[in-house]
Amino acid sequence: MRAVLALLLAVGLSTSAMADSVRVGNRVITEDDPVGIVVEVLGKPDRIVEIENEFGAVVAERWEYFREGKTIAVVVANSKVIEISEEQNR
């Protein structure tokens, strides 16, 4: 898990607002939700970034959604949400 968090910081999440949930309309996505809920609420991601460990193995994916001047990033591993963040676009 430490390796995943270090990689997330390396890809630029250090300036984002980390959260354990995000509201989308009248729905909420939380950590530990299955990916099916994310797709149901947000739809298909606008971009998927693979997160690799130090050996090059993919350990998670960062699903990015560009909505109303912000980026919602949902990190998924083992078919579950492990982290959520929101960033204001510049």
C-alpha positions, 0 to 999 in steps of 0.5 A: 500500500505504501508503494501505491501511495508513493506512486500517487504522489509522484503522479501529482496528487500531492496538490489535490484535495484527498477525500474518502468520498465524493458527491456527484449530483445526489449520489455519493462514491466512497472508498471501498465501493465496487467499481460498478458503482463508480461506473454507474454514477460517473460513467466511463472514465475520461482517462485511465492511468495505470499505477505501477509498483517499483517492479513495473507491475500494475497495482492500481488504476487512476480513473480520471473524470473531467467535470465542470472545471475540476478533475475527479480522480478515483483510484481502483485496485482489486475492483474497489475504490481505494482513494478519491480526490478532486482537483480544480483545473487551471 
